Amino acid sequence: MAGNAEQVLTLARSREPTLGAGRLICVDGPAGSGKTTLATELSELGGAPVLHMDDMYEGWSGLLHISDQLESVLRPLAIGQAGSYRRWDWHANAWAEAVLVPPAPLLVLEGVGCGSAQVADLVTVLAWVDAPYELRMQRGVARDGAAFADHWRQWAMDEQDLFSRERTRERADIVLDGDAGSPDG
């Protein structure tokens, strides 16, 4: 996916800043599609911090309210101030500490729902990563364990509802194939 990361970075750098003086790359798409791999490569190539949406969901049912977290992170950054979000502790099944996010020349936001229409005015590049359903489920269960298979199936339905409502893929600046032919992308 390194070529994809270079392509996304080139596109972001060709555009005016949208997040105050900085640029925001959102890497969205269904769970297990390869978003984290792309975000890691973007960070390595572009020297950008990565925020993972997994830290912002209120557990397995947190997708419905993710726009509130995005607002608290991104709107302050848009005016040159630090943003923040509450981190979800998956092991304790509870909210944990607040995480401060300082302004940066380039920020990568990775995860389902990060391309929310509610914050579209702050996004420099919206990258959509996709892969076949069965491969995504295989990756998810391999990462989280078979005990979480039902959660993954419900999440897939929830994210599909979100993507349909938000028209995320249709609004993407670039659509990438996360099917690298291996279970871990």
C-alpha positions in Angstrom: 0.0 0.0 0.0 3.1 2.3 0.1 2.3 3.6 -3.4 -1.2 4.4 -2.2 0.2 6.4 0.8 2.4 8.4 -1.6 -0.6 9.2 -3.8 -2.7 10.3 -0.8 0.1 12.5 0.6 0.7 14.1 -2.8 -3.0 14.9 -3.1 -3.1 16.4 0.5 0.0 18.5 -0.1 -1.4 19.9 -3.4 -4.4 21.3 -1.5 -4.8 24.3 0.8 -4.8 23.6 4.5 -8.3 22.9 5.9 -7.6 22.3 9.6 -6.4 25.7 10.6 -2.8 26.0 9.3 -2.7 22.2 8.9 -4.1 19.5 6.6 -6.3 16.6 7.6 -6.3 13.2 5.9 -9.2 11.0 6.9 -8.8 7.2 6.1 -12.3 5.8 6.3 -13.9 2.6 5.1 -15.3 -0.6 6.6 -13.6 -2.4 9.5 -10.8 -4.8 8.4 -10.3 -3.1 5.0 -6.7 -2.0 5.6 -7.2 1.5 6.9 -4.6 1.2 9.8 -2.0 -0.1 7.3 -2.5 2.9 5.1 -2.5 5.3 8.1 0.7 3.9 9.4 2.4 4.4 6.0 1.0 7.9 5.8 2.5 8.6 9.2 5.9 7.2 8.3 6.1 9.0 4.9 4.6 12.3 6.0 5.8 12.5 9.6 2.2 13.0 10.8 0.5 11.9 14.0 -2.3 9.3 13.6 -5.5 9.4 15.7 -7.3 6.0 15.7 -11.1 6.1 15.9 -11.0 2.8 17.9 -9.9 5.0 20.8 -13.0 7.2 20.4 -15.9 4.8 20.0 -18.0 4.1 23.1 -17.5 0.4 22.7 -19.1 -1.8 20.1 -22.2 0.5 19.9 -20.3 3.8 19.8 -20.4 4.3 16.1 -23.7 6.2 16.3 -22.3 9.1 18.3 -18.8 9.4 16.9 -19.4 12.8 15.3 -19.5 14.4 18.8 -16.0 13.1 19.4 -14.8 14.4 16.1 -16.2 17.8 16.8 -14.3 18.1 20.1 -11.0 17.1 18.4 -11.2 18.9 15.1 -13.1 22.2 15.6 -10.5 23.6 18.1 -7.7 22.5 15.7 -9.4 24.4 13.0 -8.9 27.7 14.9 -5.3 26.8 16.0 -6.1 25.5 19.4 -5.6 22.0 20.8 -8.5 19.6 20.5 -9.3 16.7 22.7 -11.3 13.5 23.0 -12.2 11.0 25.6 -10.4 7.7 25.2 -12.5 4.5 25.4 -11.0 1.8 27.6 -12.1 -1.4 25.9 -10.9 -3.6 28.7 -12.7 -1.7 31.4 -15.7 -1.0 29.1 -15.7 2.6 30.3 -14.5 6.1 29.3 -10.9 6.8 30.4 -8.8 10.0 30.3 -9.1 12.9 28.0 -6.5 13.0 25.3 -5.1 16.4 24.1 -4.4 16.8 20.4 -2.1 19.7 19.6 -2.2 21.5 16.2 0.0 19.8 13.6 1.0 20.6 10.0 -0.5 17.2 9.0 -2.9 15.0 10.9 -4.1 11.5 9.9 -7.4 10.4 11.3 -8.1 6.7 10.8 -11.2 4.6 11.3 -14.8 3.9 10.5 -16.7 7.2 10.6 -13.8 9.6 10.5 -15.1 11.0 7.2 -18.3 12.2 8.9 -20.2 14.7 6.8 -20.4 16.8 9.9 -16.7 17.7 9.7 -16.3 17.5 5.9 -15.3 21.1 5.8 -12.2 20.4 7.8 -11.0 17.4 5.7 -8.2 18.0 3.2 -8.4 14.4 1.7 -10.9 11.7 2.4 -9.4 8.4 1.4 -11.8 5.4 1.3 -10.2 1.9 1.7 -12.3 -1.2 0.9 -11.9 -4.9 0.7 -14.3 -7.9 0.3 -16.6 -8.6 3.2 -15.2 -12.1 3.9 -11.6 -10.9 4.0 -12.6 -8.1 6.3 -14.3 -10.5 8.7 -11.4 -12.9 8.5 -9.0 -10.1 9.5 -11.2 -8.9 12.3 -11.7 -12.3 13.9 -7.9 -13.0 13.5 -7.2 -9.8 15.3 -9.8 -9.8 18.0 -10.6 -13.6 18.4 -13.5 -15.8 17.5 -15.4 -14.7 20.6 -15.9 -11.3 18.9 -17.3 -12.6 15.6 -20.9 -11.6 16.5 -19.7 -8.1 17.4 -17.9 -7.8 14.1 -21.0 -8.9 12.2 -23.2 -6.3 14.0 -20.5 -3.6 13.5 -20.5 -4.4 9.8 -24.3 -3.7 9.7 -23.9 -0.5 11.8 -21.1 0.8 9.6 -23.1 0.0 6.4 -26.0 2.1 7.8 -23.6 4.9 8.6 -21.9 4.9 5.2 -25.2 4.8 3.4 -26.6 7.7 5.4 -23.3 9.7 5.1 -22.5 8.7 1.5 -18.9 8.4 2.7 -17.6 6.4 -0.3 -19.3 8.7 -2.8 -17.7 11.8 -1.1 -14.2 10.2 -1.0 -11.4 12.0 -2.9 -9.7 8.7 -3.5 -10.9 5.1 -3.4 -8.3 2.4 -2.6 -8.3 -1.4 -2.7 -7.3 -2.8 0.7 -7.3 -6.4 -0.6 -3.6 -7.2 -0.6 -4.3 -10.9 -0.8 -3.3 -11.7 2.8 -5.3 -12.0 6.0 -3.4 -9.1 7.6 -3.2 -6.8 4.6 
